[in-house]
Amino acid sequence: MKNVLWCFMYIKEKTLGENYKEAYKLWRERNPMTRMNIDAKALLNQKNYILKAEGITAVEIDVIKRNCLHNFYFILQIILIST
């Protein structure tokens, strides 16, 4: 559940938009053997269900966002240092 949200938030930060196909690619890379029958649209529906059904608290969402931003900026720093 948290991994699904993390992938969508990471892609949103990376691309400055919501690209569910890119989020699916990232999720699939991180979970190659999980739910093999799910596609990009179904993963988007899963994210929407998690957020609307309030299966996750606002505090947990904030923690995921901070983790996502930390990872994104850490990778960005590595890229900038190596160039």
MIMIDO-765407 format. One line per field, with one value per residue (C-alpha): residue number from 0; residue in three letters; z, x, y. Coordinates in steps of 0.05 Angstrom, whole numbers. Layout:
<sites>
nr = [NUM,...]
rest = [ALA,...]
c3 = [Z,...]
c1 = [X,...]
c2 = [Y,...]
</sites>
This chain:
<sites>
nr = [0,1,2,3,4,5,6,7,8,9,10,11,12,13,14,15,16,17,18,19,20,21,22,23,24,25,26,27,28,29,30,31,32,33,34,35,36,37,38,39,40,41,42,43,44,45,46,47,48,49,50,51,52,53,54,55,56,57,58,59,60,61,62,63,64,65,66,67,68,69,70,71,72,73,74,75,76,77,78,79,80,81,82]
rest = [MET,LYS,ASN,VAL,LEU,TRP,CYS,PHE,MET,TYR,ILE,LYS,GLU,LYS,THR,LEU,GLY,GLU,ASN,TYR,LYS,GLU,ALA,TYR,LYS,LEU,TRP,ARG,GLU,ARG,ASN,PRO,MET,THR,ARG,MET,ASN,ILE,ASP,ALA,LYS,ALA,LEU,LEU,ASN,GLN,LYS,ASN,TYR,ILE,LEU,LYS,ALA,GLU,GLY,ILE,THR,ALA,VAL,GLU,ILE,ASP,VAL,ILE,LYS,ARG,ASN,CYS,LEU,HIS,ASN,PHE,TYR,PHE,ILE,LEU,GLN,ILE,ILE,LEU,ILE,SER,THR]
c3 = [0,20,-37,-88,-60,-56,-131,-151,-107,-132,-205,-190,-160,-216,-274,-241,-261,-252,-302,-281,-334,-307,-236,-257,-288,-224,-181,-226,-220,-145,-143,-201,-174,-139,-169,-238,-267,-250,-304,-301,-299,-244,-203,-211,-188,-128,-110,-115,-72,-19,-16,-20,27,78,89,105,152,134,178,140,74,99,120,51,17,59,45,-29,-31,8,-41,-102,-79,-57,-127,-158,-117,-139,-212,-204,-169,-221,-279]
c1 = [0,54,98,43,36,112,120,66,94,165,143,102,164,209,165,126,63,24,44,12,50,118,94,75,144,177,130,143,218,213,163,179,143,84,14,36,-34,-38,-29,-16,-90,-105,-47,-75,-143,-108,-75,-141,-175,-121,-128,-205,-220,-173,-137,-77,-73,-50,11,31,22,66,120,117,123,183,217,203,230,292,306,293,340,393,394,394,455,492,477,499,564,582,574]
c2 = [0,50,27,44,114,123,107,156,211,199,204,266,299,275,295,352,317,253,200,135,94,118,104,34,23,45,2,-58,-49,-48,-106,-152,-213,-179,-180,-201,-190,-116,-63,12,31,-19,8,79,54,22,88,125,73,78,154,157,100,132,66,110,169,239,230,167,203,259,209,177,245,264,198,206,277,256,199,243,299,249,219,288,308,245,261,333,313,262,310]
</sites>
